[in-house]
Amino acid sequence: MAYRMEGGCLNVRFEVLGPIDNNVYVIDDGAQAIVVDPTFSADAIEAVLGGMPVSAIVLTHRHWDHTDAAAELRRRTGATVIAHELDAPYITGEKHVLGEDDHDAQPCPVDHVVRHGDVVQIASMPWKVLHTPGHTPGSMCLYIDPRFGCHPQGDPLLISGDTLFFGTIGRTDFVGGSLADMKRSLKRLAILRDSTIVLPGHGDLTTIGDERVRVFAHYADDEPDFGCDDDRIVTV
């Protein structure tokens, strides 16, 4: 059963799929959609889409449970696959991590690689890329401001993958994980508005304001931030 989220600046539907309950998001501007971290069943995802065209498939990081259906969905829809430049070679199968190859996720071509500071124009939706390593080196979040949504009176949206959850953070004990990097990544997210709706890879939806108390305060320390990069416009 697909769920519908209200109150955001774009239309958001999601299905919970796979053996570890992944949130697979379909986000649209009323005419075109993006699919975030497709897994388990391309059929189930297409049912949520209901025939809406897909402009892009966004992969927040390389782990199999977030990429499992990407190749099949790309084949069916012709959508552009987007991932961070550090995790992309693992998604395509060019590189491998011992222990992450124990699953049967199909390698998927990555059509556009992005980095921190990019603004990815997908249909009418300009998404800001926030590089948030800690769970994997190439983990990323995507942010959109209500001024550019089809519901400008709605709240900002943050696609957070496995970086930020309701009340906790993504695991940092996998290969390539780093608690120090995760703390720096949380500093990047902490500057967002409290009203920002967080769309995590697993579990309940939340907001930046709620996690400012539950998560950001808990992990606050003197870790330096990553610094800033200039924006780069990427049109898909």
C-alpha positions as CSV (number, residue, x, y, z in Angstrom):
1,M,0.0,0.0,0.0
2,A,1.4,3.4,-1.0
3,Y,1.5,6.2,1.5
4,R,1.0,9.9,0.7
5,M,2.7,12.7,2.5
6,E,0.9,16.0,3.0
7,G,2.3,19.4,3.6
8,G,5.4,19.4,1.4
9,C,6.3,21.7,-1.5
10,L,6.0,18.7,-3.9
11,N,3.8,15.7,-4.2
12,V,5.3,12.8,-2.2
13,R,4.2,9.2,-2.2
14,F,6.2,6.3,-0.9
15,E,6.0,2.5,-0.6
16,V,7.8,0.4,2.1
17,L,9.5,-2.4,0.2
18,G,12.0,-5.2,0.6
19,P,13.3,-7.4,3.5
20,I,14.5,-4.4,5.6
21,D,11.6,-2.1,5.0
22,N,13.1,0.5,2.7
23,N,11.2,3.7,1.9
24,V,11.0,4.1,-1.9
25,Y,9.8,7.6,-2.8
26,V,8.0,8.9,-5.8
27,I,8.2,12.7,-5.8
28,D,6.6,14.7,-8.5
29,D,5.8,18.3,-9.6
30,G,2.4,17.3,-11.1
31,A,3.8,16.3,-14.5
32,Q,7.1,14.5,-14.0
33,A,8.4,12.3,-11.2
34,I,11.7,11.2,-9.6
35,V,12.1,7.8,-7.9
36,V,14.4,7.7,-4.9
37,D,16.3,4.5,-4.0
38,P,14.2,1.9,-5.9
39,T,14.5,-1.6,-4.4
40,F,12.9,-5.0,-4.4
41,S,10.1,-4.6,-7.0
42,A,10.0,-2.5,-10.2
43,D,6.4,-3.6,-10.5
44,A,5.4,-2.2,-7.1
45,I,7.2,1.1,-7.9
46,E,5.4,1.4,-11.3
47,A,2.1,0.8,-9.4
48,V,2.9,3.8,-7.2
49,L,3.8,5.9,-10.3
50,G,0.4,5.2,-11.9
51,G,1.7,6.0,-15.3
52,M,3.4,9.3,-14.5
53,P,6.6,9.8,-16.5
54,V,9.9,9.4,-14.6
55,S,12.6,11.9,-15.3
56,A,15.2,10.6,-12.9
57,I,16.2,7.8,-10.5
58,V,18.1,9.2,-7.5
59,L,20.4,6.8,-5.6
60,T,21.4,8.3,-2.2
61,H,24.2,5.7,-1.7
62,R,25.6,2.5,-3.0
63,H,24.1,-0.2,-0.7
64,W,22.1,-2.9,-2.4
65,D,18.9,-2.3,-0.5
66,H,18.7,1.2,-2.1
67,T,19.7,0.2,-5.6
68,D,18.2,-3.3,-6.1
69,A,15.5,-2.3,-8.6
70,A,17.3,0.6,-10.2
71,A,18.6,-1.1,-13.3
72,E,15.2,-2.7,-14.1
73,L,13.3,0.6,-13.5
74,R,15.8,2.4,-15.7
75,R,15.3,-0.1,-18.5
76,R,11.5,0.2,-18.2
77,T,11.3,4.0,-18.0
78,G,14.4,5.4,-19.7
79,A,15.0,7.6,-16.6
80,T,18.3,9.1,-15.9
81,V,20.2,7.6,-12.9
82,I,21.9,10.0,-10.6
83,A,24.4,9.2,-7.8
84,H,27.3,10.8,-6.1
85,E,30.7,10.5,-7.8
86,L,32.2,8.5,-4.9
87,D,29.6,5.8,-4.8
88,A,28.8,5.6,-8.5
89,P,31.6,3.2,-9.4
90,Y,30.2,0.7,-6.9
91,I,26.6,1.0,-8.2
92,T,27.8,0.4,-11.8
93,G,29.8,-2.6,-10.7
94,E,33.2,-1.1,-11.7
95,K,34.4,-1.3,-8.1
96,H,33.5,-3.8,-5.4
97,V,33.5,-3.9,-1.6
98,L,34.1,-7.3,0.1
99,G,30.9,-8.3,1.9
100,E,28.7,-5.9,-0.1
101,D,28.7,-8.3,-3.0
102,D,26.8,-11.0,-1.1
103,H,23.5,-9.8,-2.5
104,D,22.1,-10.2,-5.9
105,A,21.5,-6.5,-6.7
106,Q,21.9,-5.9,-10.4
107,P,24.6,-3.4,-11.3
108,C,23.1,-0.2,-12.7
109,P,24.5,2.4,-15.1
110,V,24.9,5.9,-13.6
111,D,24.1,8.5,-16.2
112,H,25.0,11.6,-14.1
113,V,27.4,11.8,-11.2
114,V,27.1,14.7,-8.8
115,R,29.1,16.3,-6.0
116,H,28.4,18.6,-3.1
117,G,26.9,21.9,-4.1
118,D,25.5,20.8,-7.4
119,V,21.9,22.0,-8.2
120,V,20.3,19.2,-10.2
121,Q,17.5,20.4,-12.4
122,I,15.1,17.5,-12.8
123,A,12.0,18.6,-14.8
124,S,10.8,21.7,-12.9
125,M,12.5,20.7,-9.7
126,P,15.9,22.1,-8.7
127,W,17.4,19.9,-6.1
128,K,20.5,20.9,-4.1
129,V,23.0,18.1,-3.5
130,L,24.5,17.9,0.0
131,H,27.4,15.4,0.2
132,T,26.9,13.7,3.6
133,P,29.5,10.9,4.0
134,G,29.5,8.8,7.2
135,H,27.3,5.9,6.2
136,T,29.2,5.5,2.9
137,P,31.8,7.8,1.4
138,G,29.4,8.8,-1.4
139,S,26.2,9.2,0.7
140,M,24.2,12.3,-0.3
141,C,21.1,14.1,0.6
142,L,18.9,16.3,-1.7
143,Y,17.1,19.5,-0.7
144,I,14.5,21.6,-2.4
145,D,13.2,25.0,-1.4
146,P,9.4,25.6,-1.5
147,R,9.9,28.5,-3.9
148,F,10.6,26.0,-6.6
149,G,7.9,23.4,-5.7
150,C,4.5,23.0,-7.2
151,H,3.1,23.8,-3.7
152,P,5.1,26.9,-2.8
153,Q,3.1,27.3,0.4
154,G,4.4,23.8,1.5
155,D,7.5,22.9,3.6
156,P,11.0,22.3,2.2
157,L,11.9,18.7,1.6
158,L,15.1,16.8,2.4
159,I,15.8,13.3,0.9
160,S,18.1,12.0,3.6
161,G,18.8,8.4,2.5
162,D,20.6,6.6,5.4
163,T,22.2,9.7,6.8
164,L,19.4,11.0,9.1
165,F,16.4,9.0,10.5
166,F,13.7,9.6,13.0
167,G,15.7,9.9,16.2
168,T,19.0,8.5,15.0
169,I,21.6,8.3,12.2
170,G,22.8,5.8,9.7
171,R,25.2,3.1,10.7
172,T,28.9,4.1,10.5
173,D,30.4,0.6,11.1
174,F,30.1,-0.6,7.5
175,V,33.1,-0.5,5.1
176,G,33.7,3.1,4.3
177,G,31.7,4.4,7.2
178,S,33.0,7.1,9.5
179,L,31.5,8.5,12.7
180,A,33.7,11.6,12.3
181,D,32.4,12.2,8.8
182,M,28.8,11.6,9.9
183,K,29.1,14.3,12.6
184,R,30.4,16.7,10.0
185,S,27.5,15.7,7.7
186,L,25.0,16.4,10.5
187,K,26.4,20.0,10.7
188,R,25.5,20.4,7.0
189,L,22.0,19.4,7.7
190,A,21.6,21.4,10.9
191,I,21.6,24.7,9.0
192,L,18.3,23.8,7.3
193,R,15.1,25.2,8.4
194,D,13.2,23.5,11.3
195,S,10.2,23.0,9.1
196,T,12.1,20.9,6.5
197,I,10.4,17.6,6.1
198,V,13.0,14.7,6.2
199,L,12.4,11.7,3.9
200,P,14.6,9.0,5.3
201,G,15.6,5.7,3.7
202,H,13.9,3.7,6.5
203,G,11.4,4.3,9.2
204,D,9.1,7.3,10.0
205,L,9.3,10.7,8.4
206,T,10.5,13.5,10.6
207,T,11.6,17.2,10.4
208,I,14.9,19.0,10.9
209,G,13.4,20.8,13.9
210,D,12.6,17.5,15.7
211,E,16.0,16.0,14.9
212,R,17.7,19.2,16.1
213,V,16.8,18.0,19.6
214,R,16.9,14.3,19.2
215,V,20.0,13.9,17.0
216,F,22.0,17.1,16.3
217,A,22.4,18.0,19.9
218,H,23.5,14.5,20.8
219,Y,26.2,14.4,18.2
220,A,27.4,18.0,18.5
221,D,31.1,18.4,19.1
222,D,34.1,20.3,17.8
223,E,34.5,18.3,14.6
224,P,35.3,20.8,11.8
225,D,32.9,21.1,9.0
226,F,33.7,20.2,5.4
227,G,33.8,23.8,4.1
228,C,31.9,25.0,1.1
229,D,31.9,24.4,-2.6
230,D,30.6,26.6,-5.4
231,D,27.2,25.7,-6.8
232,R,27.2,23.9,-10.2
233,I,24.0,23.7,-12.2
234,V,23.3,20.2,-13.6
235,T,20.3,19.8,-15.9
236,V,18.9,16.3,-16.3
